[in-house]
Amino acid sequence: MARYTGSVCRLCRREGVKLYLKGERCYTDKCAIDRRAYAPGQHGQARKKVSEYGTQLREKQKARRVYGVLEKQFRAYYEEANRRKGITGETLLQILESRLDNVVYRSGFAASRPEARQIVKHGHILVNGKRVDIPSYLTKPGDVIAFSDKAQEAPRVKELLESAESKAVVAWLERDLNTKSARIVRVPSRDEIDVPVAEQMIVELYSR
């Protein structure tokens, strides 16, 4: 599957906010956006007048980059959200939050979403006791995710589990560090999704 392979620090600088794509580095003074708080490229420091369309586009790009989703799949998520009952923008974020790689990250079992994606693709995660290696797999309330027995012996996974002890878990998940697992309790509400995105602008963009 296609994916972005360039510098993720450029993405944060392009959007003008931290997207937390580099894990622990984002919390240090090495973070690129703290050192160079302007867009990358030759004209990154130039002042530009942004149109309404440009603002809407930036919000969409920001959401895509936070969750590591390419355009075709993101558009499919929007169309699914539009079909469901409720507020389309909020539903879109709820679908994105239910991705398996995001749930692994939210559980504190990875330092970043890109790392969570890699953990899933390597077959280290079980969903309800069955191995799932598809990062975009959509979880639902009641599902239990856990590291496989083999994965728990990996040095990096041991590090992550140790660091998870000091990390708070989101309210819509229940984590059990004894069993190295987490259970999805419910669908998160909008105020429980701490991504810097104005989702209504995304809806307006796709409604054009």
Secondary structure, 3 states (H helix, E strand, C coil): CCCCCCCHHHHHHHHCCCCCCCHHHHHCCCCHHHHCCCCCCCCCCCCCCCCHHHHHHHHHHHHHHHHCCCHHHHHHHHHHHHHCCCCHHHHHHHHHHCEHHHHHHHCCCCCCHHHHHHHHHCCCEEECCEECCCCCCECCCCCEEEECCCHHHCHHHHHHHHHHCCCCCCCCEEEECCCCEEEECCCCCHHHCCCCCCHHHHHHHHCC
